[in-house]
């Protein structure tokens, strides 16, 4: 999963580096050479928030929510830098690959965005990243696809909530989409590896809620893959 930024030639662009904000420098996919090196040097590892919420799945994070990774994610999500979807999706593919054996089909289920977030960000940012990740995995020999059995409802600001209230709000904000639940249950996909994908894990409440909803619909989750973790505790879940 290397060479994430090598598929486009260096371009001098009017925008600043997505990773560090440096201006008037040569960019590849919107990042300066130093940030490209930093991002390509990241290695996915098992991680968990501390403490993890009940039901938190085994999780692989590409890296901590800091430096060039944090800058690139913010530029992609909040500033409309959608050309970052390719390299960020490739990074996400590396996290999925750490969970999914190459000889089994892998189903990626992105954590969905609310309708309001999709309007603000010109689409579902995690769906876009997951599609790029699946394409990267297929190119590397995996059988991978993306499904969207979850839908998101608006939820309250969680900054003032304690852990229990945050978990409740996360569960209440996610629903199974009945129109899309049949397809992942059919065929060989459910005999493979189901990975929930998200951009950032902080408390772990959202990933735990997603796993709960999927398992209520008889979809067995193997683990979660995220780009960044804000409270990074390296571990090995022994799976």
C-alpha positions as CSV (number, residue, x, y, z in Angstrom):
1,X,0.0,0.0,0.0
2,X,2.8,2.4,-0.9
3,X,3.1,5.1,-3.4
4,X,-0.1,6.8,-2.4
5,X,0.8,10.1,-3.9
6,X,2.8,8.9,-6.9
7,X,0.0,8.6,-9.4
8,X,0.0,12.3,-10.3
9,X,2.9,14.4,-11.3
10,X,4.0,17.3,-9.0
11,X,1.8,20.3,-9.7
12,X,2.2,23.9,-8.6
13,X,-1.2,24.8,-7.3
14,X,-2.7,28.0,-5.8
15,X,-3.9,26.2,-2.7
16,X,-1.8,25.6,0.4
17,X,-0.5,22.2,1.5
18,X,-3.4,20.2,3.0
19,X,-1.1,18.7,5.6
20,X,0.8,21.6,7.1
21,X,-0.6,24.7,5.4
22,X,2.6,25.7,3.7
23,X,2.1,28.0,0.7
24,X,3.9,28.4,-2.6
25,X,5.3,24.9,-2.6
26,X,5.1,22.1,-5.0
27,X,2.2,19.8,-4.2
28,X,1.2,16.3,-5.0
29,X,-2.5,15.6,-4.5
30,X,-2.6,18.8,-2.5
31,X,0.3,17.9,-0.1
32,X,3.9,19.2,0.1
33,X,6.8,16.7,-0.2
34,X,7.4,16.7,3.6
35,X,3.7,15.9,4.3
36,X,3.7,13.2,1.6
37,X,6.6,11.5,3.2
38,X,5.0,11.7,6.6
39,X,1.7,10.3,5.4
40,X,3.3,7.5,3.4
41,X,5.4,6.6,6.4
42,X,2.3,5.8,8.6
43,X,1.8,2.2,9.5
44,X,-1.7,1.0,10.6
45,X,-1.8,-0.5,14.1
46,X,-4.4,-1.9,16.5
47,X,-5.7,0.8,18.7
48,X,-8.4,1.6,21.2
49,X,-9.8,4.6,23.0
50,X,-9.1,4.6,26.7
51,X,-11.3,3.4,28.2
52,X,-13.2,1.7,25.3
53,X,-17.0,1.8,25.4
54,X,-19.0,-1.4,25.7
55,X,-19.2,-3.2,22.4
56,X,-16.2,-1.4,20.9
57,X,-14.8,-3.6,18.1
58,X,-11.2,-4.5,17.4
59,X,-9.9,-1.5,15.6
60,X,-7.0,-0.5,13.3
61,X,-6.0,3.1,13.0
62,X,-3.7,4.4,10.3
63,X,-2.2,6.9,12.8
64,X,-2.8,9.5,15.5
65,X,-5.0,12.5,14.8
66,X,-2.1,14.8,14.5
67,X,0.4,16.3,12.0
68,X,-0.1,15.9,8.3
69,X,-2.9,13.3,8.8
70,X,-5.0,15.7,10.8
71,X,-4.4,18.5,8.3
72,X,-5.3,16.3,5.4
73,X,-8.5,15.0,7.0
74,X,-9.6,18.5,7.9
75,X,-8.9,19.8,4.4
76,X,-10.8,16.9,2.9
77,X,-13.8,17.1,5.2
78,X,-14.2,20.8,6.0
79,X,-12.5,22.6,3.0
80,X,-13.8,20.6,0.1
81,X,-10.3,19.3,-0.9
82,X,-11.8,16.2,-2.6
83,X,-8.7,15.3,-4.6
84,X,-7.4,14.0,-1.2
85,X,-10.0,11.2,-1.3
86,X,-7.7,9.0,-3.4
87,X,-4.6,9.0,-1.1
88,X,-6.8,9.0,2.1
89,X,-8.8,6.1,0.7
90,X,-5.5,4.3,0.0
91,X,-4.5,4.9,3.6
92,X,-7.8,3.5,4.8
93,X,-7.3,0.5,2.6
94,X,-4.1,-0.3,4.5
95,X,-6.1,-0.3,7.8
96,X,-8.7,-2.6,6.3
97,X,-6.0,-4.9,4.9
98,X,-4.6,-5.3,8.5
99,X,-8.0,-6.8,9.5
100,X,-9.1,-8.7,6.3
101,X,-7.2,-11.8,5.1
102,X,-6.5,-11.6,1.4
103,X,-8.2,-15.0,0.7
104,X,-11.6,-13.9,2.0
105,X,-14.1,-11.4,0.6
106,X,-14.2,-8.1,2.5
107,X,-17.3,-6.0,2.9
108,X,-16.6,-2.3,3.9
109,X,-19.5,-0.6,5.7
110,X,-18.8,3.2,6.1
111,X,-20.3,5.0,9.1
112,X,-22.9,7.2,7.3
113,X,-23.1,11.0,7.4
114,X,-26.3,12.9,8.2
115,X,-28.3,14.6,5.5
116,X,-27.0,18.0,6.7
117,X,-23.4,16.8,6.7
118,X,-23.8,15.5,3.2
119,X,-25.0,18.8,2.0
120,X,-22.2,20.7,3.7
121,X,-19.5,18.4,2.4
122,X,-20.9,17.8,-1.2
123,X,-21.6,14.2,-0.5
124,X,-21.0,11.4,2.0
125,X,-17.2,11.8,2.8
126,X,-16.8,8.3,4.3
127,X,-18.7,6.6,1.4
128,X,-16.3,8.3,-1.0
129,X,-13.2,7.2,1.0
130,X,-14.5,3.6,1.4
131,X,-15.0,3.3,-2.4
132,X,-11.5,4.4,-3.0
133,X,-10.3,2.0,-0.3
134,X,-12.2,-0.9,-2.0
135,X,-10.7,0.0,-5.4
136,X,-7.2,0.0,-3.9
137,X,-7.8,-3.4,-2.2
138,X,-9.1,-5.0,-5.4
139,X,-6.0,-3.7,-7.2
140,X,-3.9,-5.4,-4.6
141,X,-5.7,-8.8,-4.8
142,X,-8.6,-8.6,-2.4
143,X,-12.2,-9.2,-3.2
144,X,-13.7,-6.0,-1.8
145,X,-16.8,-4.0,-2.0
146,X,-18.8,-1.3,-0.2
147,X,-22.3,-1.5,1.1
148,X,-24.4,1.1,2.9
149,X,-26.8,-0.7,5.3
150,X,-26.7,2.1,7.9
151,X,-28.3,5.6,7.8
152,X,-27.6,8.5,10.1
153,X,-30.1,10.7,11.9
154,X,-29.2,14.1,13.5
155,X,-27.8,13.8,17.0
156,X,-27.1,16.3,19.8
157,X,-23.7,17.8,20.4
158,X,-21.8,15.2,22.4
159,X,-19.2,17.6,24.0
160,X,-21.3,18.1,27.1
161,X,-22.4,14.4,27.4
162,X,-20.9,11.8,29.7
163,X,-19.9,8.4,28.3
164,X,-23.2,6.7,28.9
165,X,-25.2,9.6,27.3
166,X,-22.8,9.7,24.4
167,X,-23.2,6.0,23.7
168,X,-27.0,6.4,23.9
169,X,-27.0,9.3,21.5
170,X,-24.7,7.4,19.0
171,X,-27.0,4.4,19.0
172,X,-30.1,6.5,18.6
173,X,-28.6,8.3,15.6
174,X,-28.0,5.2,13.6
175,X,-30.6,3.1,11.8
176,X,-30.6,0.1,9.6
177,X,-31.8,0.9,6.1
178,X,-34.2,-2.0,5.3
179,X,-33.9,-1.4,1.5
180,X,-30.2,-2.1,1.7
181,X,-29.9,-4.8,4.3
182,X,-30.8,-7.8,2.0
183,X,-27.9,-7.5,-0.3
184,X,-25.1,-7.9,2.3
185,X,-26.8,-10.9,3.7
186,X,-26.8,-12.8,0.4
187,X,-24.0,-14.7,-1.3
188,X,-20.5,-15.0,0.0
189,X,-20.0,-11.5,1.5
190,X,-21.2,-12.5,4.9
191,X,-18.9,-15.5,5.0
192,X,-16.0,-13.1,4.6
193,X,-14.9,-10.1,6.6
194,X,-17.1,-7.2,7.5
195,X,-15.2,-4.0,8.4
196,X,-16.8,-0.8,9.6
197,X,-15.0,2.2,8.4
198,X,-14.8,5.7,9.8
199,X,-12.5,8.7,9.6
200,X,-11.7,9.5,13.3
201,X,-12.2,7.5,16.5
202,X,-12.4,9.6,19.7
203,X,-14.4,8.0,22.4
204,X,-15.4,5.0,20.3
205,X,-19.1,5.5,20.8
206,X,-20.0,5.8,17.1
207,X,-18.1,2.6,16.1
208,X,-19.7,0.7,19.0
209,X,-23.1,1.9,18.0
210,X,-22.6,0.9,14.4
211,X,-21.5,-2.5,15.4
212,X,-24.6,-2.9,17.6
213,X,-26.9,-1.9,14.9
214,X,-25.3,-4.2,12.3
215,X,-25.3,-7.2,14.7
216,X,-28.9,-6.5,15.5
217,X,-29.5,-7.1,11.8
218,X,-27.5,-10.4,11.9
219,X,-24.4,-8.9,10.3
220,X,-21.3,-10.1,12.1
221,X,-18.7,-7.4,12.3
222,X,-15.0,-8.5,12.3
223,X,-13.5,-5.1,13.2
224,X,-13.2,-1.4,12.4
225,X,-10.8,0.5,10.3
226,X,-10.2,4.3,10.8
227,X,-7.8,6.8,9.5
228,X,-7.0,8.5,12.8
229,X,-7.4,8.0,16.5
230,X,-7.5,11.0,18.9
231,X,-6.8,8.9,22.1
232,X,-4.4,6.3,20.7
233,X,-3.6,3.3,22.8
234,X,-1.7,0.7,20.8
235,X,-2.7,-2.8,21.5
236,X,-3.3,-6.2,20.0
237,X,-6.7,-7.8,20.4
238,X,-5.4,-11.3,19.5
239,X,-7.6,-11.9,16.5
